[in-house]
């Protein structure tokens, strides 16, 4: 309930503009289907490219790309926690048609902007109690995905990913779209496996999964978040796992193979500050990885110089990347330290007037 929540698309776009003024580099925005801008009530399975035209125009004017997601939650036909794996064919049909519509929209967006659009499918499907049938729902999910992905689009404009989760609140005992299901489905069907580092057991780390998946997959997609004890989606910080995720991308020479998205929210603080802080934290993690002498450290490991490697890796933690970051911000025309002063000014002049 932090004051200043955007109440319409125009206010949301204004907030995005403010955030972009404080984030160096080039960017994409990631839209869910529920961010369609329409003059009438349009069923999700009937969405068309025209319902995202204002977002496309917004992105064109700013040189942004757009990624897209079908929204398979917060809907009467998802009230029992099942969508693409639902035993009722009519319910499945609605969600299949929704996902097909969003892929068409994504391909249109990619072509209009000249930037590849990533369409990511995540579903909430699962059961609160121990299921009597684990195979059946996954068979239905597989069939649904097969139909959704049966329409082929030019990968220059649209690529697809599928996102797993270990469990969700209310579906603690069984998740249909598990990591094993999607990892195998992605490998067999030429789509990307998407790892959300908040979607695993708290003792698992996504950074360790990245090199294994890259070994067998051309591309990989990520949702970088900060889960505290569960998938809590706290604002991304420059913490150990964020840095390790960036390290693995760089060590694997995979900056052009990994789609990095950020997946977090916190309406208890200034929303613009949340966007900017999380985004800059991921950028700083990548900068830190790029400034690390990875080849030298690999050689120490391969020649069994583990004591020297440990010392060198500890020394790397004190590398003066702050000076490099400050110069990067300067070259991009973005303020480095003290950026919250700009956000606070925007809050006083714009956000607090949205009452």
Buried (B, 14 or more C-beta within 10 A) or exposed (E): EBEBEBEEBEBBBBBBBBBBBBBBEEBBBBBBBEBBBEEEEEEBBEBBBBBBBBBBEBBEEBEBBBBBBBBBBEBEBBEEBBBBBBEEEEBBBBBBBBBBBBBBBBBBBBBBBEBBBBBBBBBBBBBEEEBEEEEEBBEBBBBBBEBBBEEEBEEEBBBBBBBBBBBBEEBBEBBBBBBEBBBEBBEEEEBBBBBBBBBBEEEEBBBEBBBEBBEEBEBBBBBBBBBEEBBEBBBBBBEEBBBBBBBBBBBBEBEEBBBBBBBBBBEEEBBBBBBBBBBBBBBBBBBBBBBBBBEEBEEBEEEEBEEBBEEBBEEBEEEEBEEBBEEBBEEEEBBBEEBBEBBBEBBEEBBEEEE
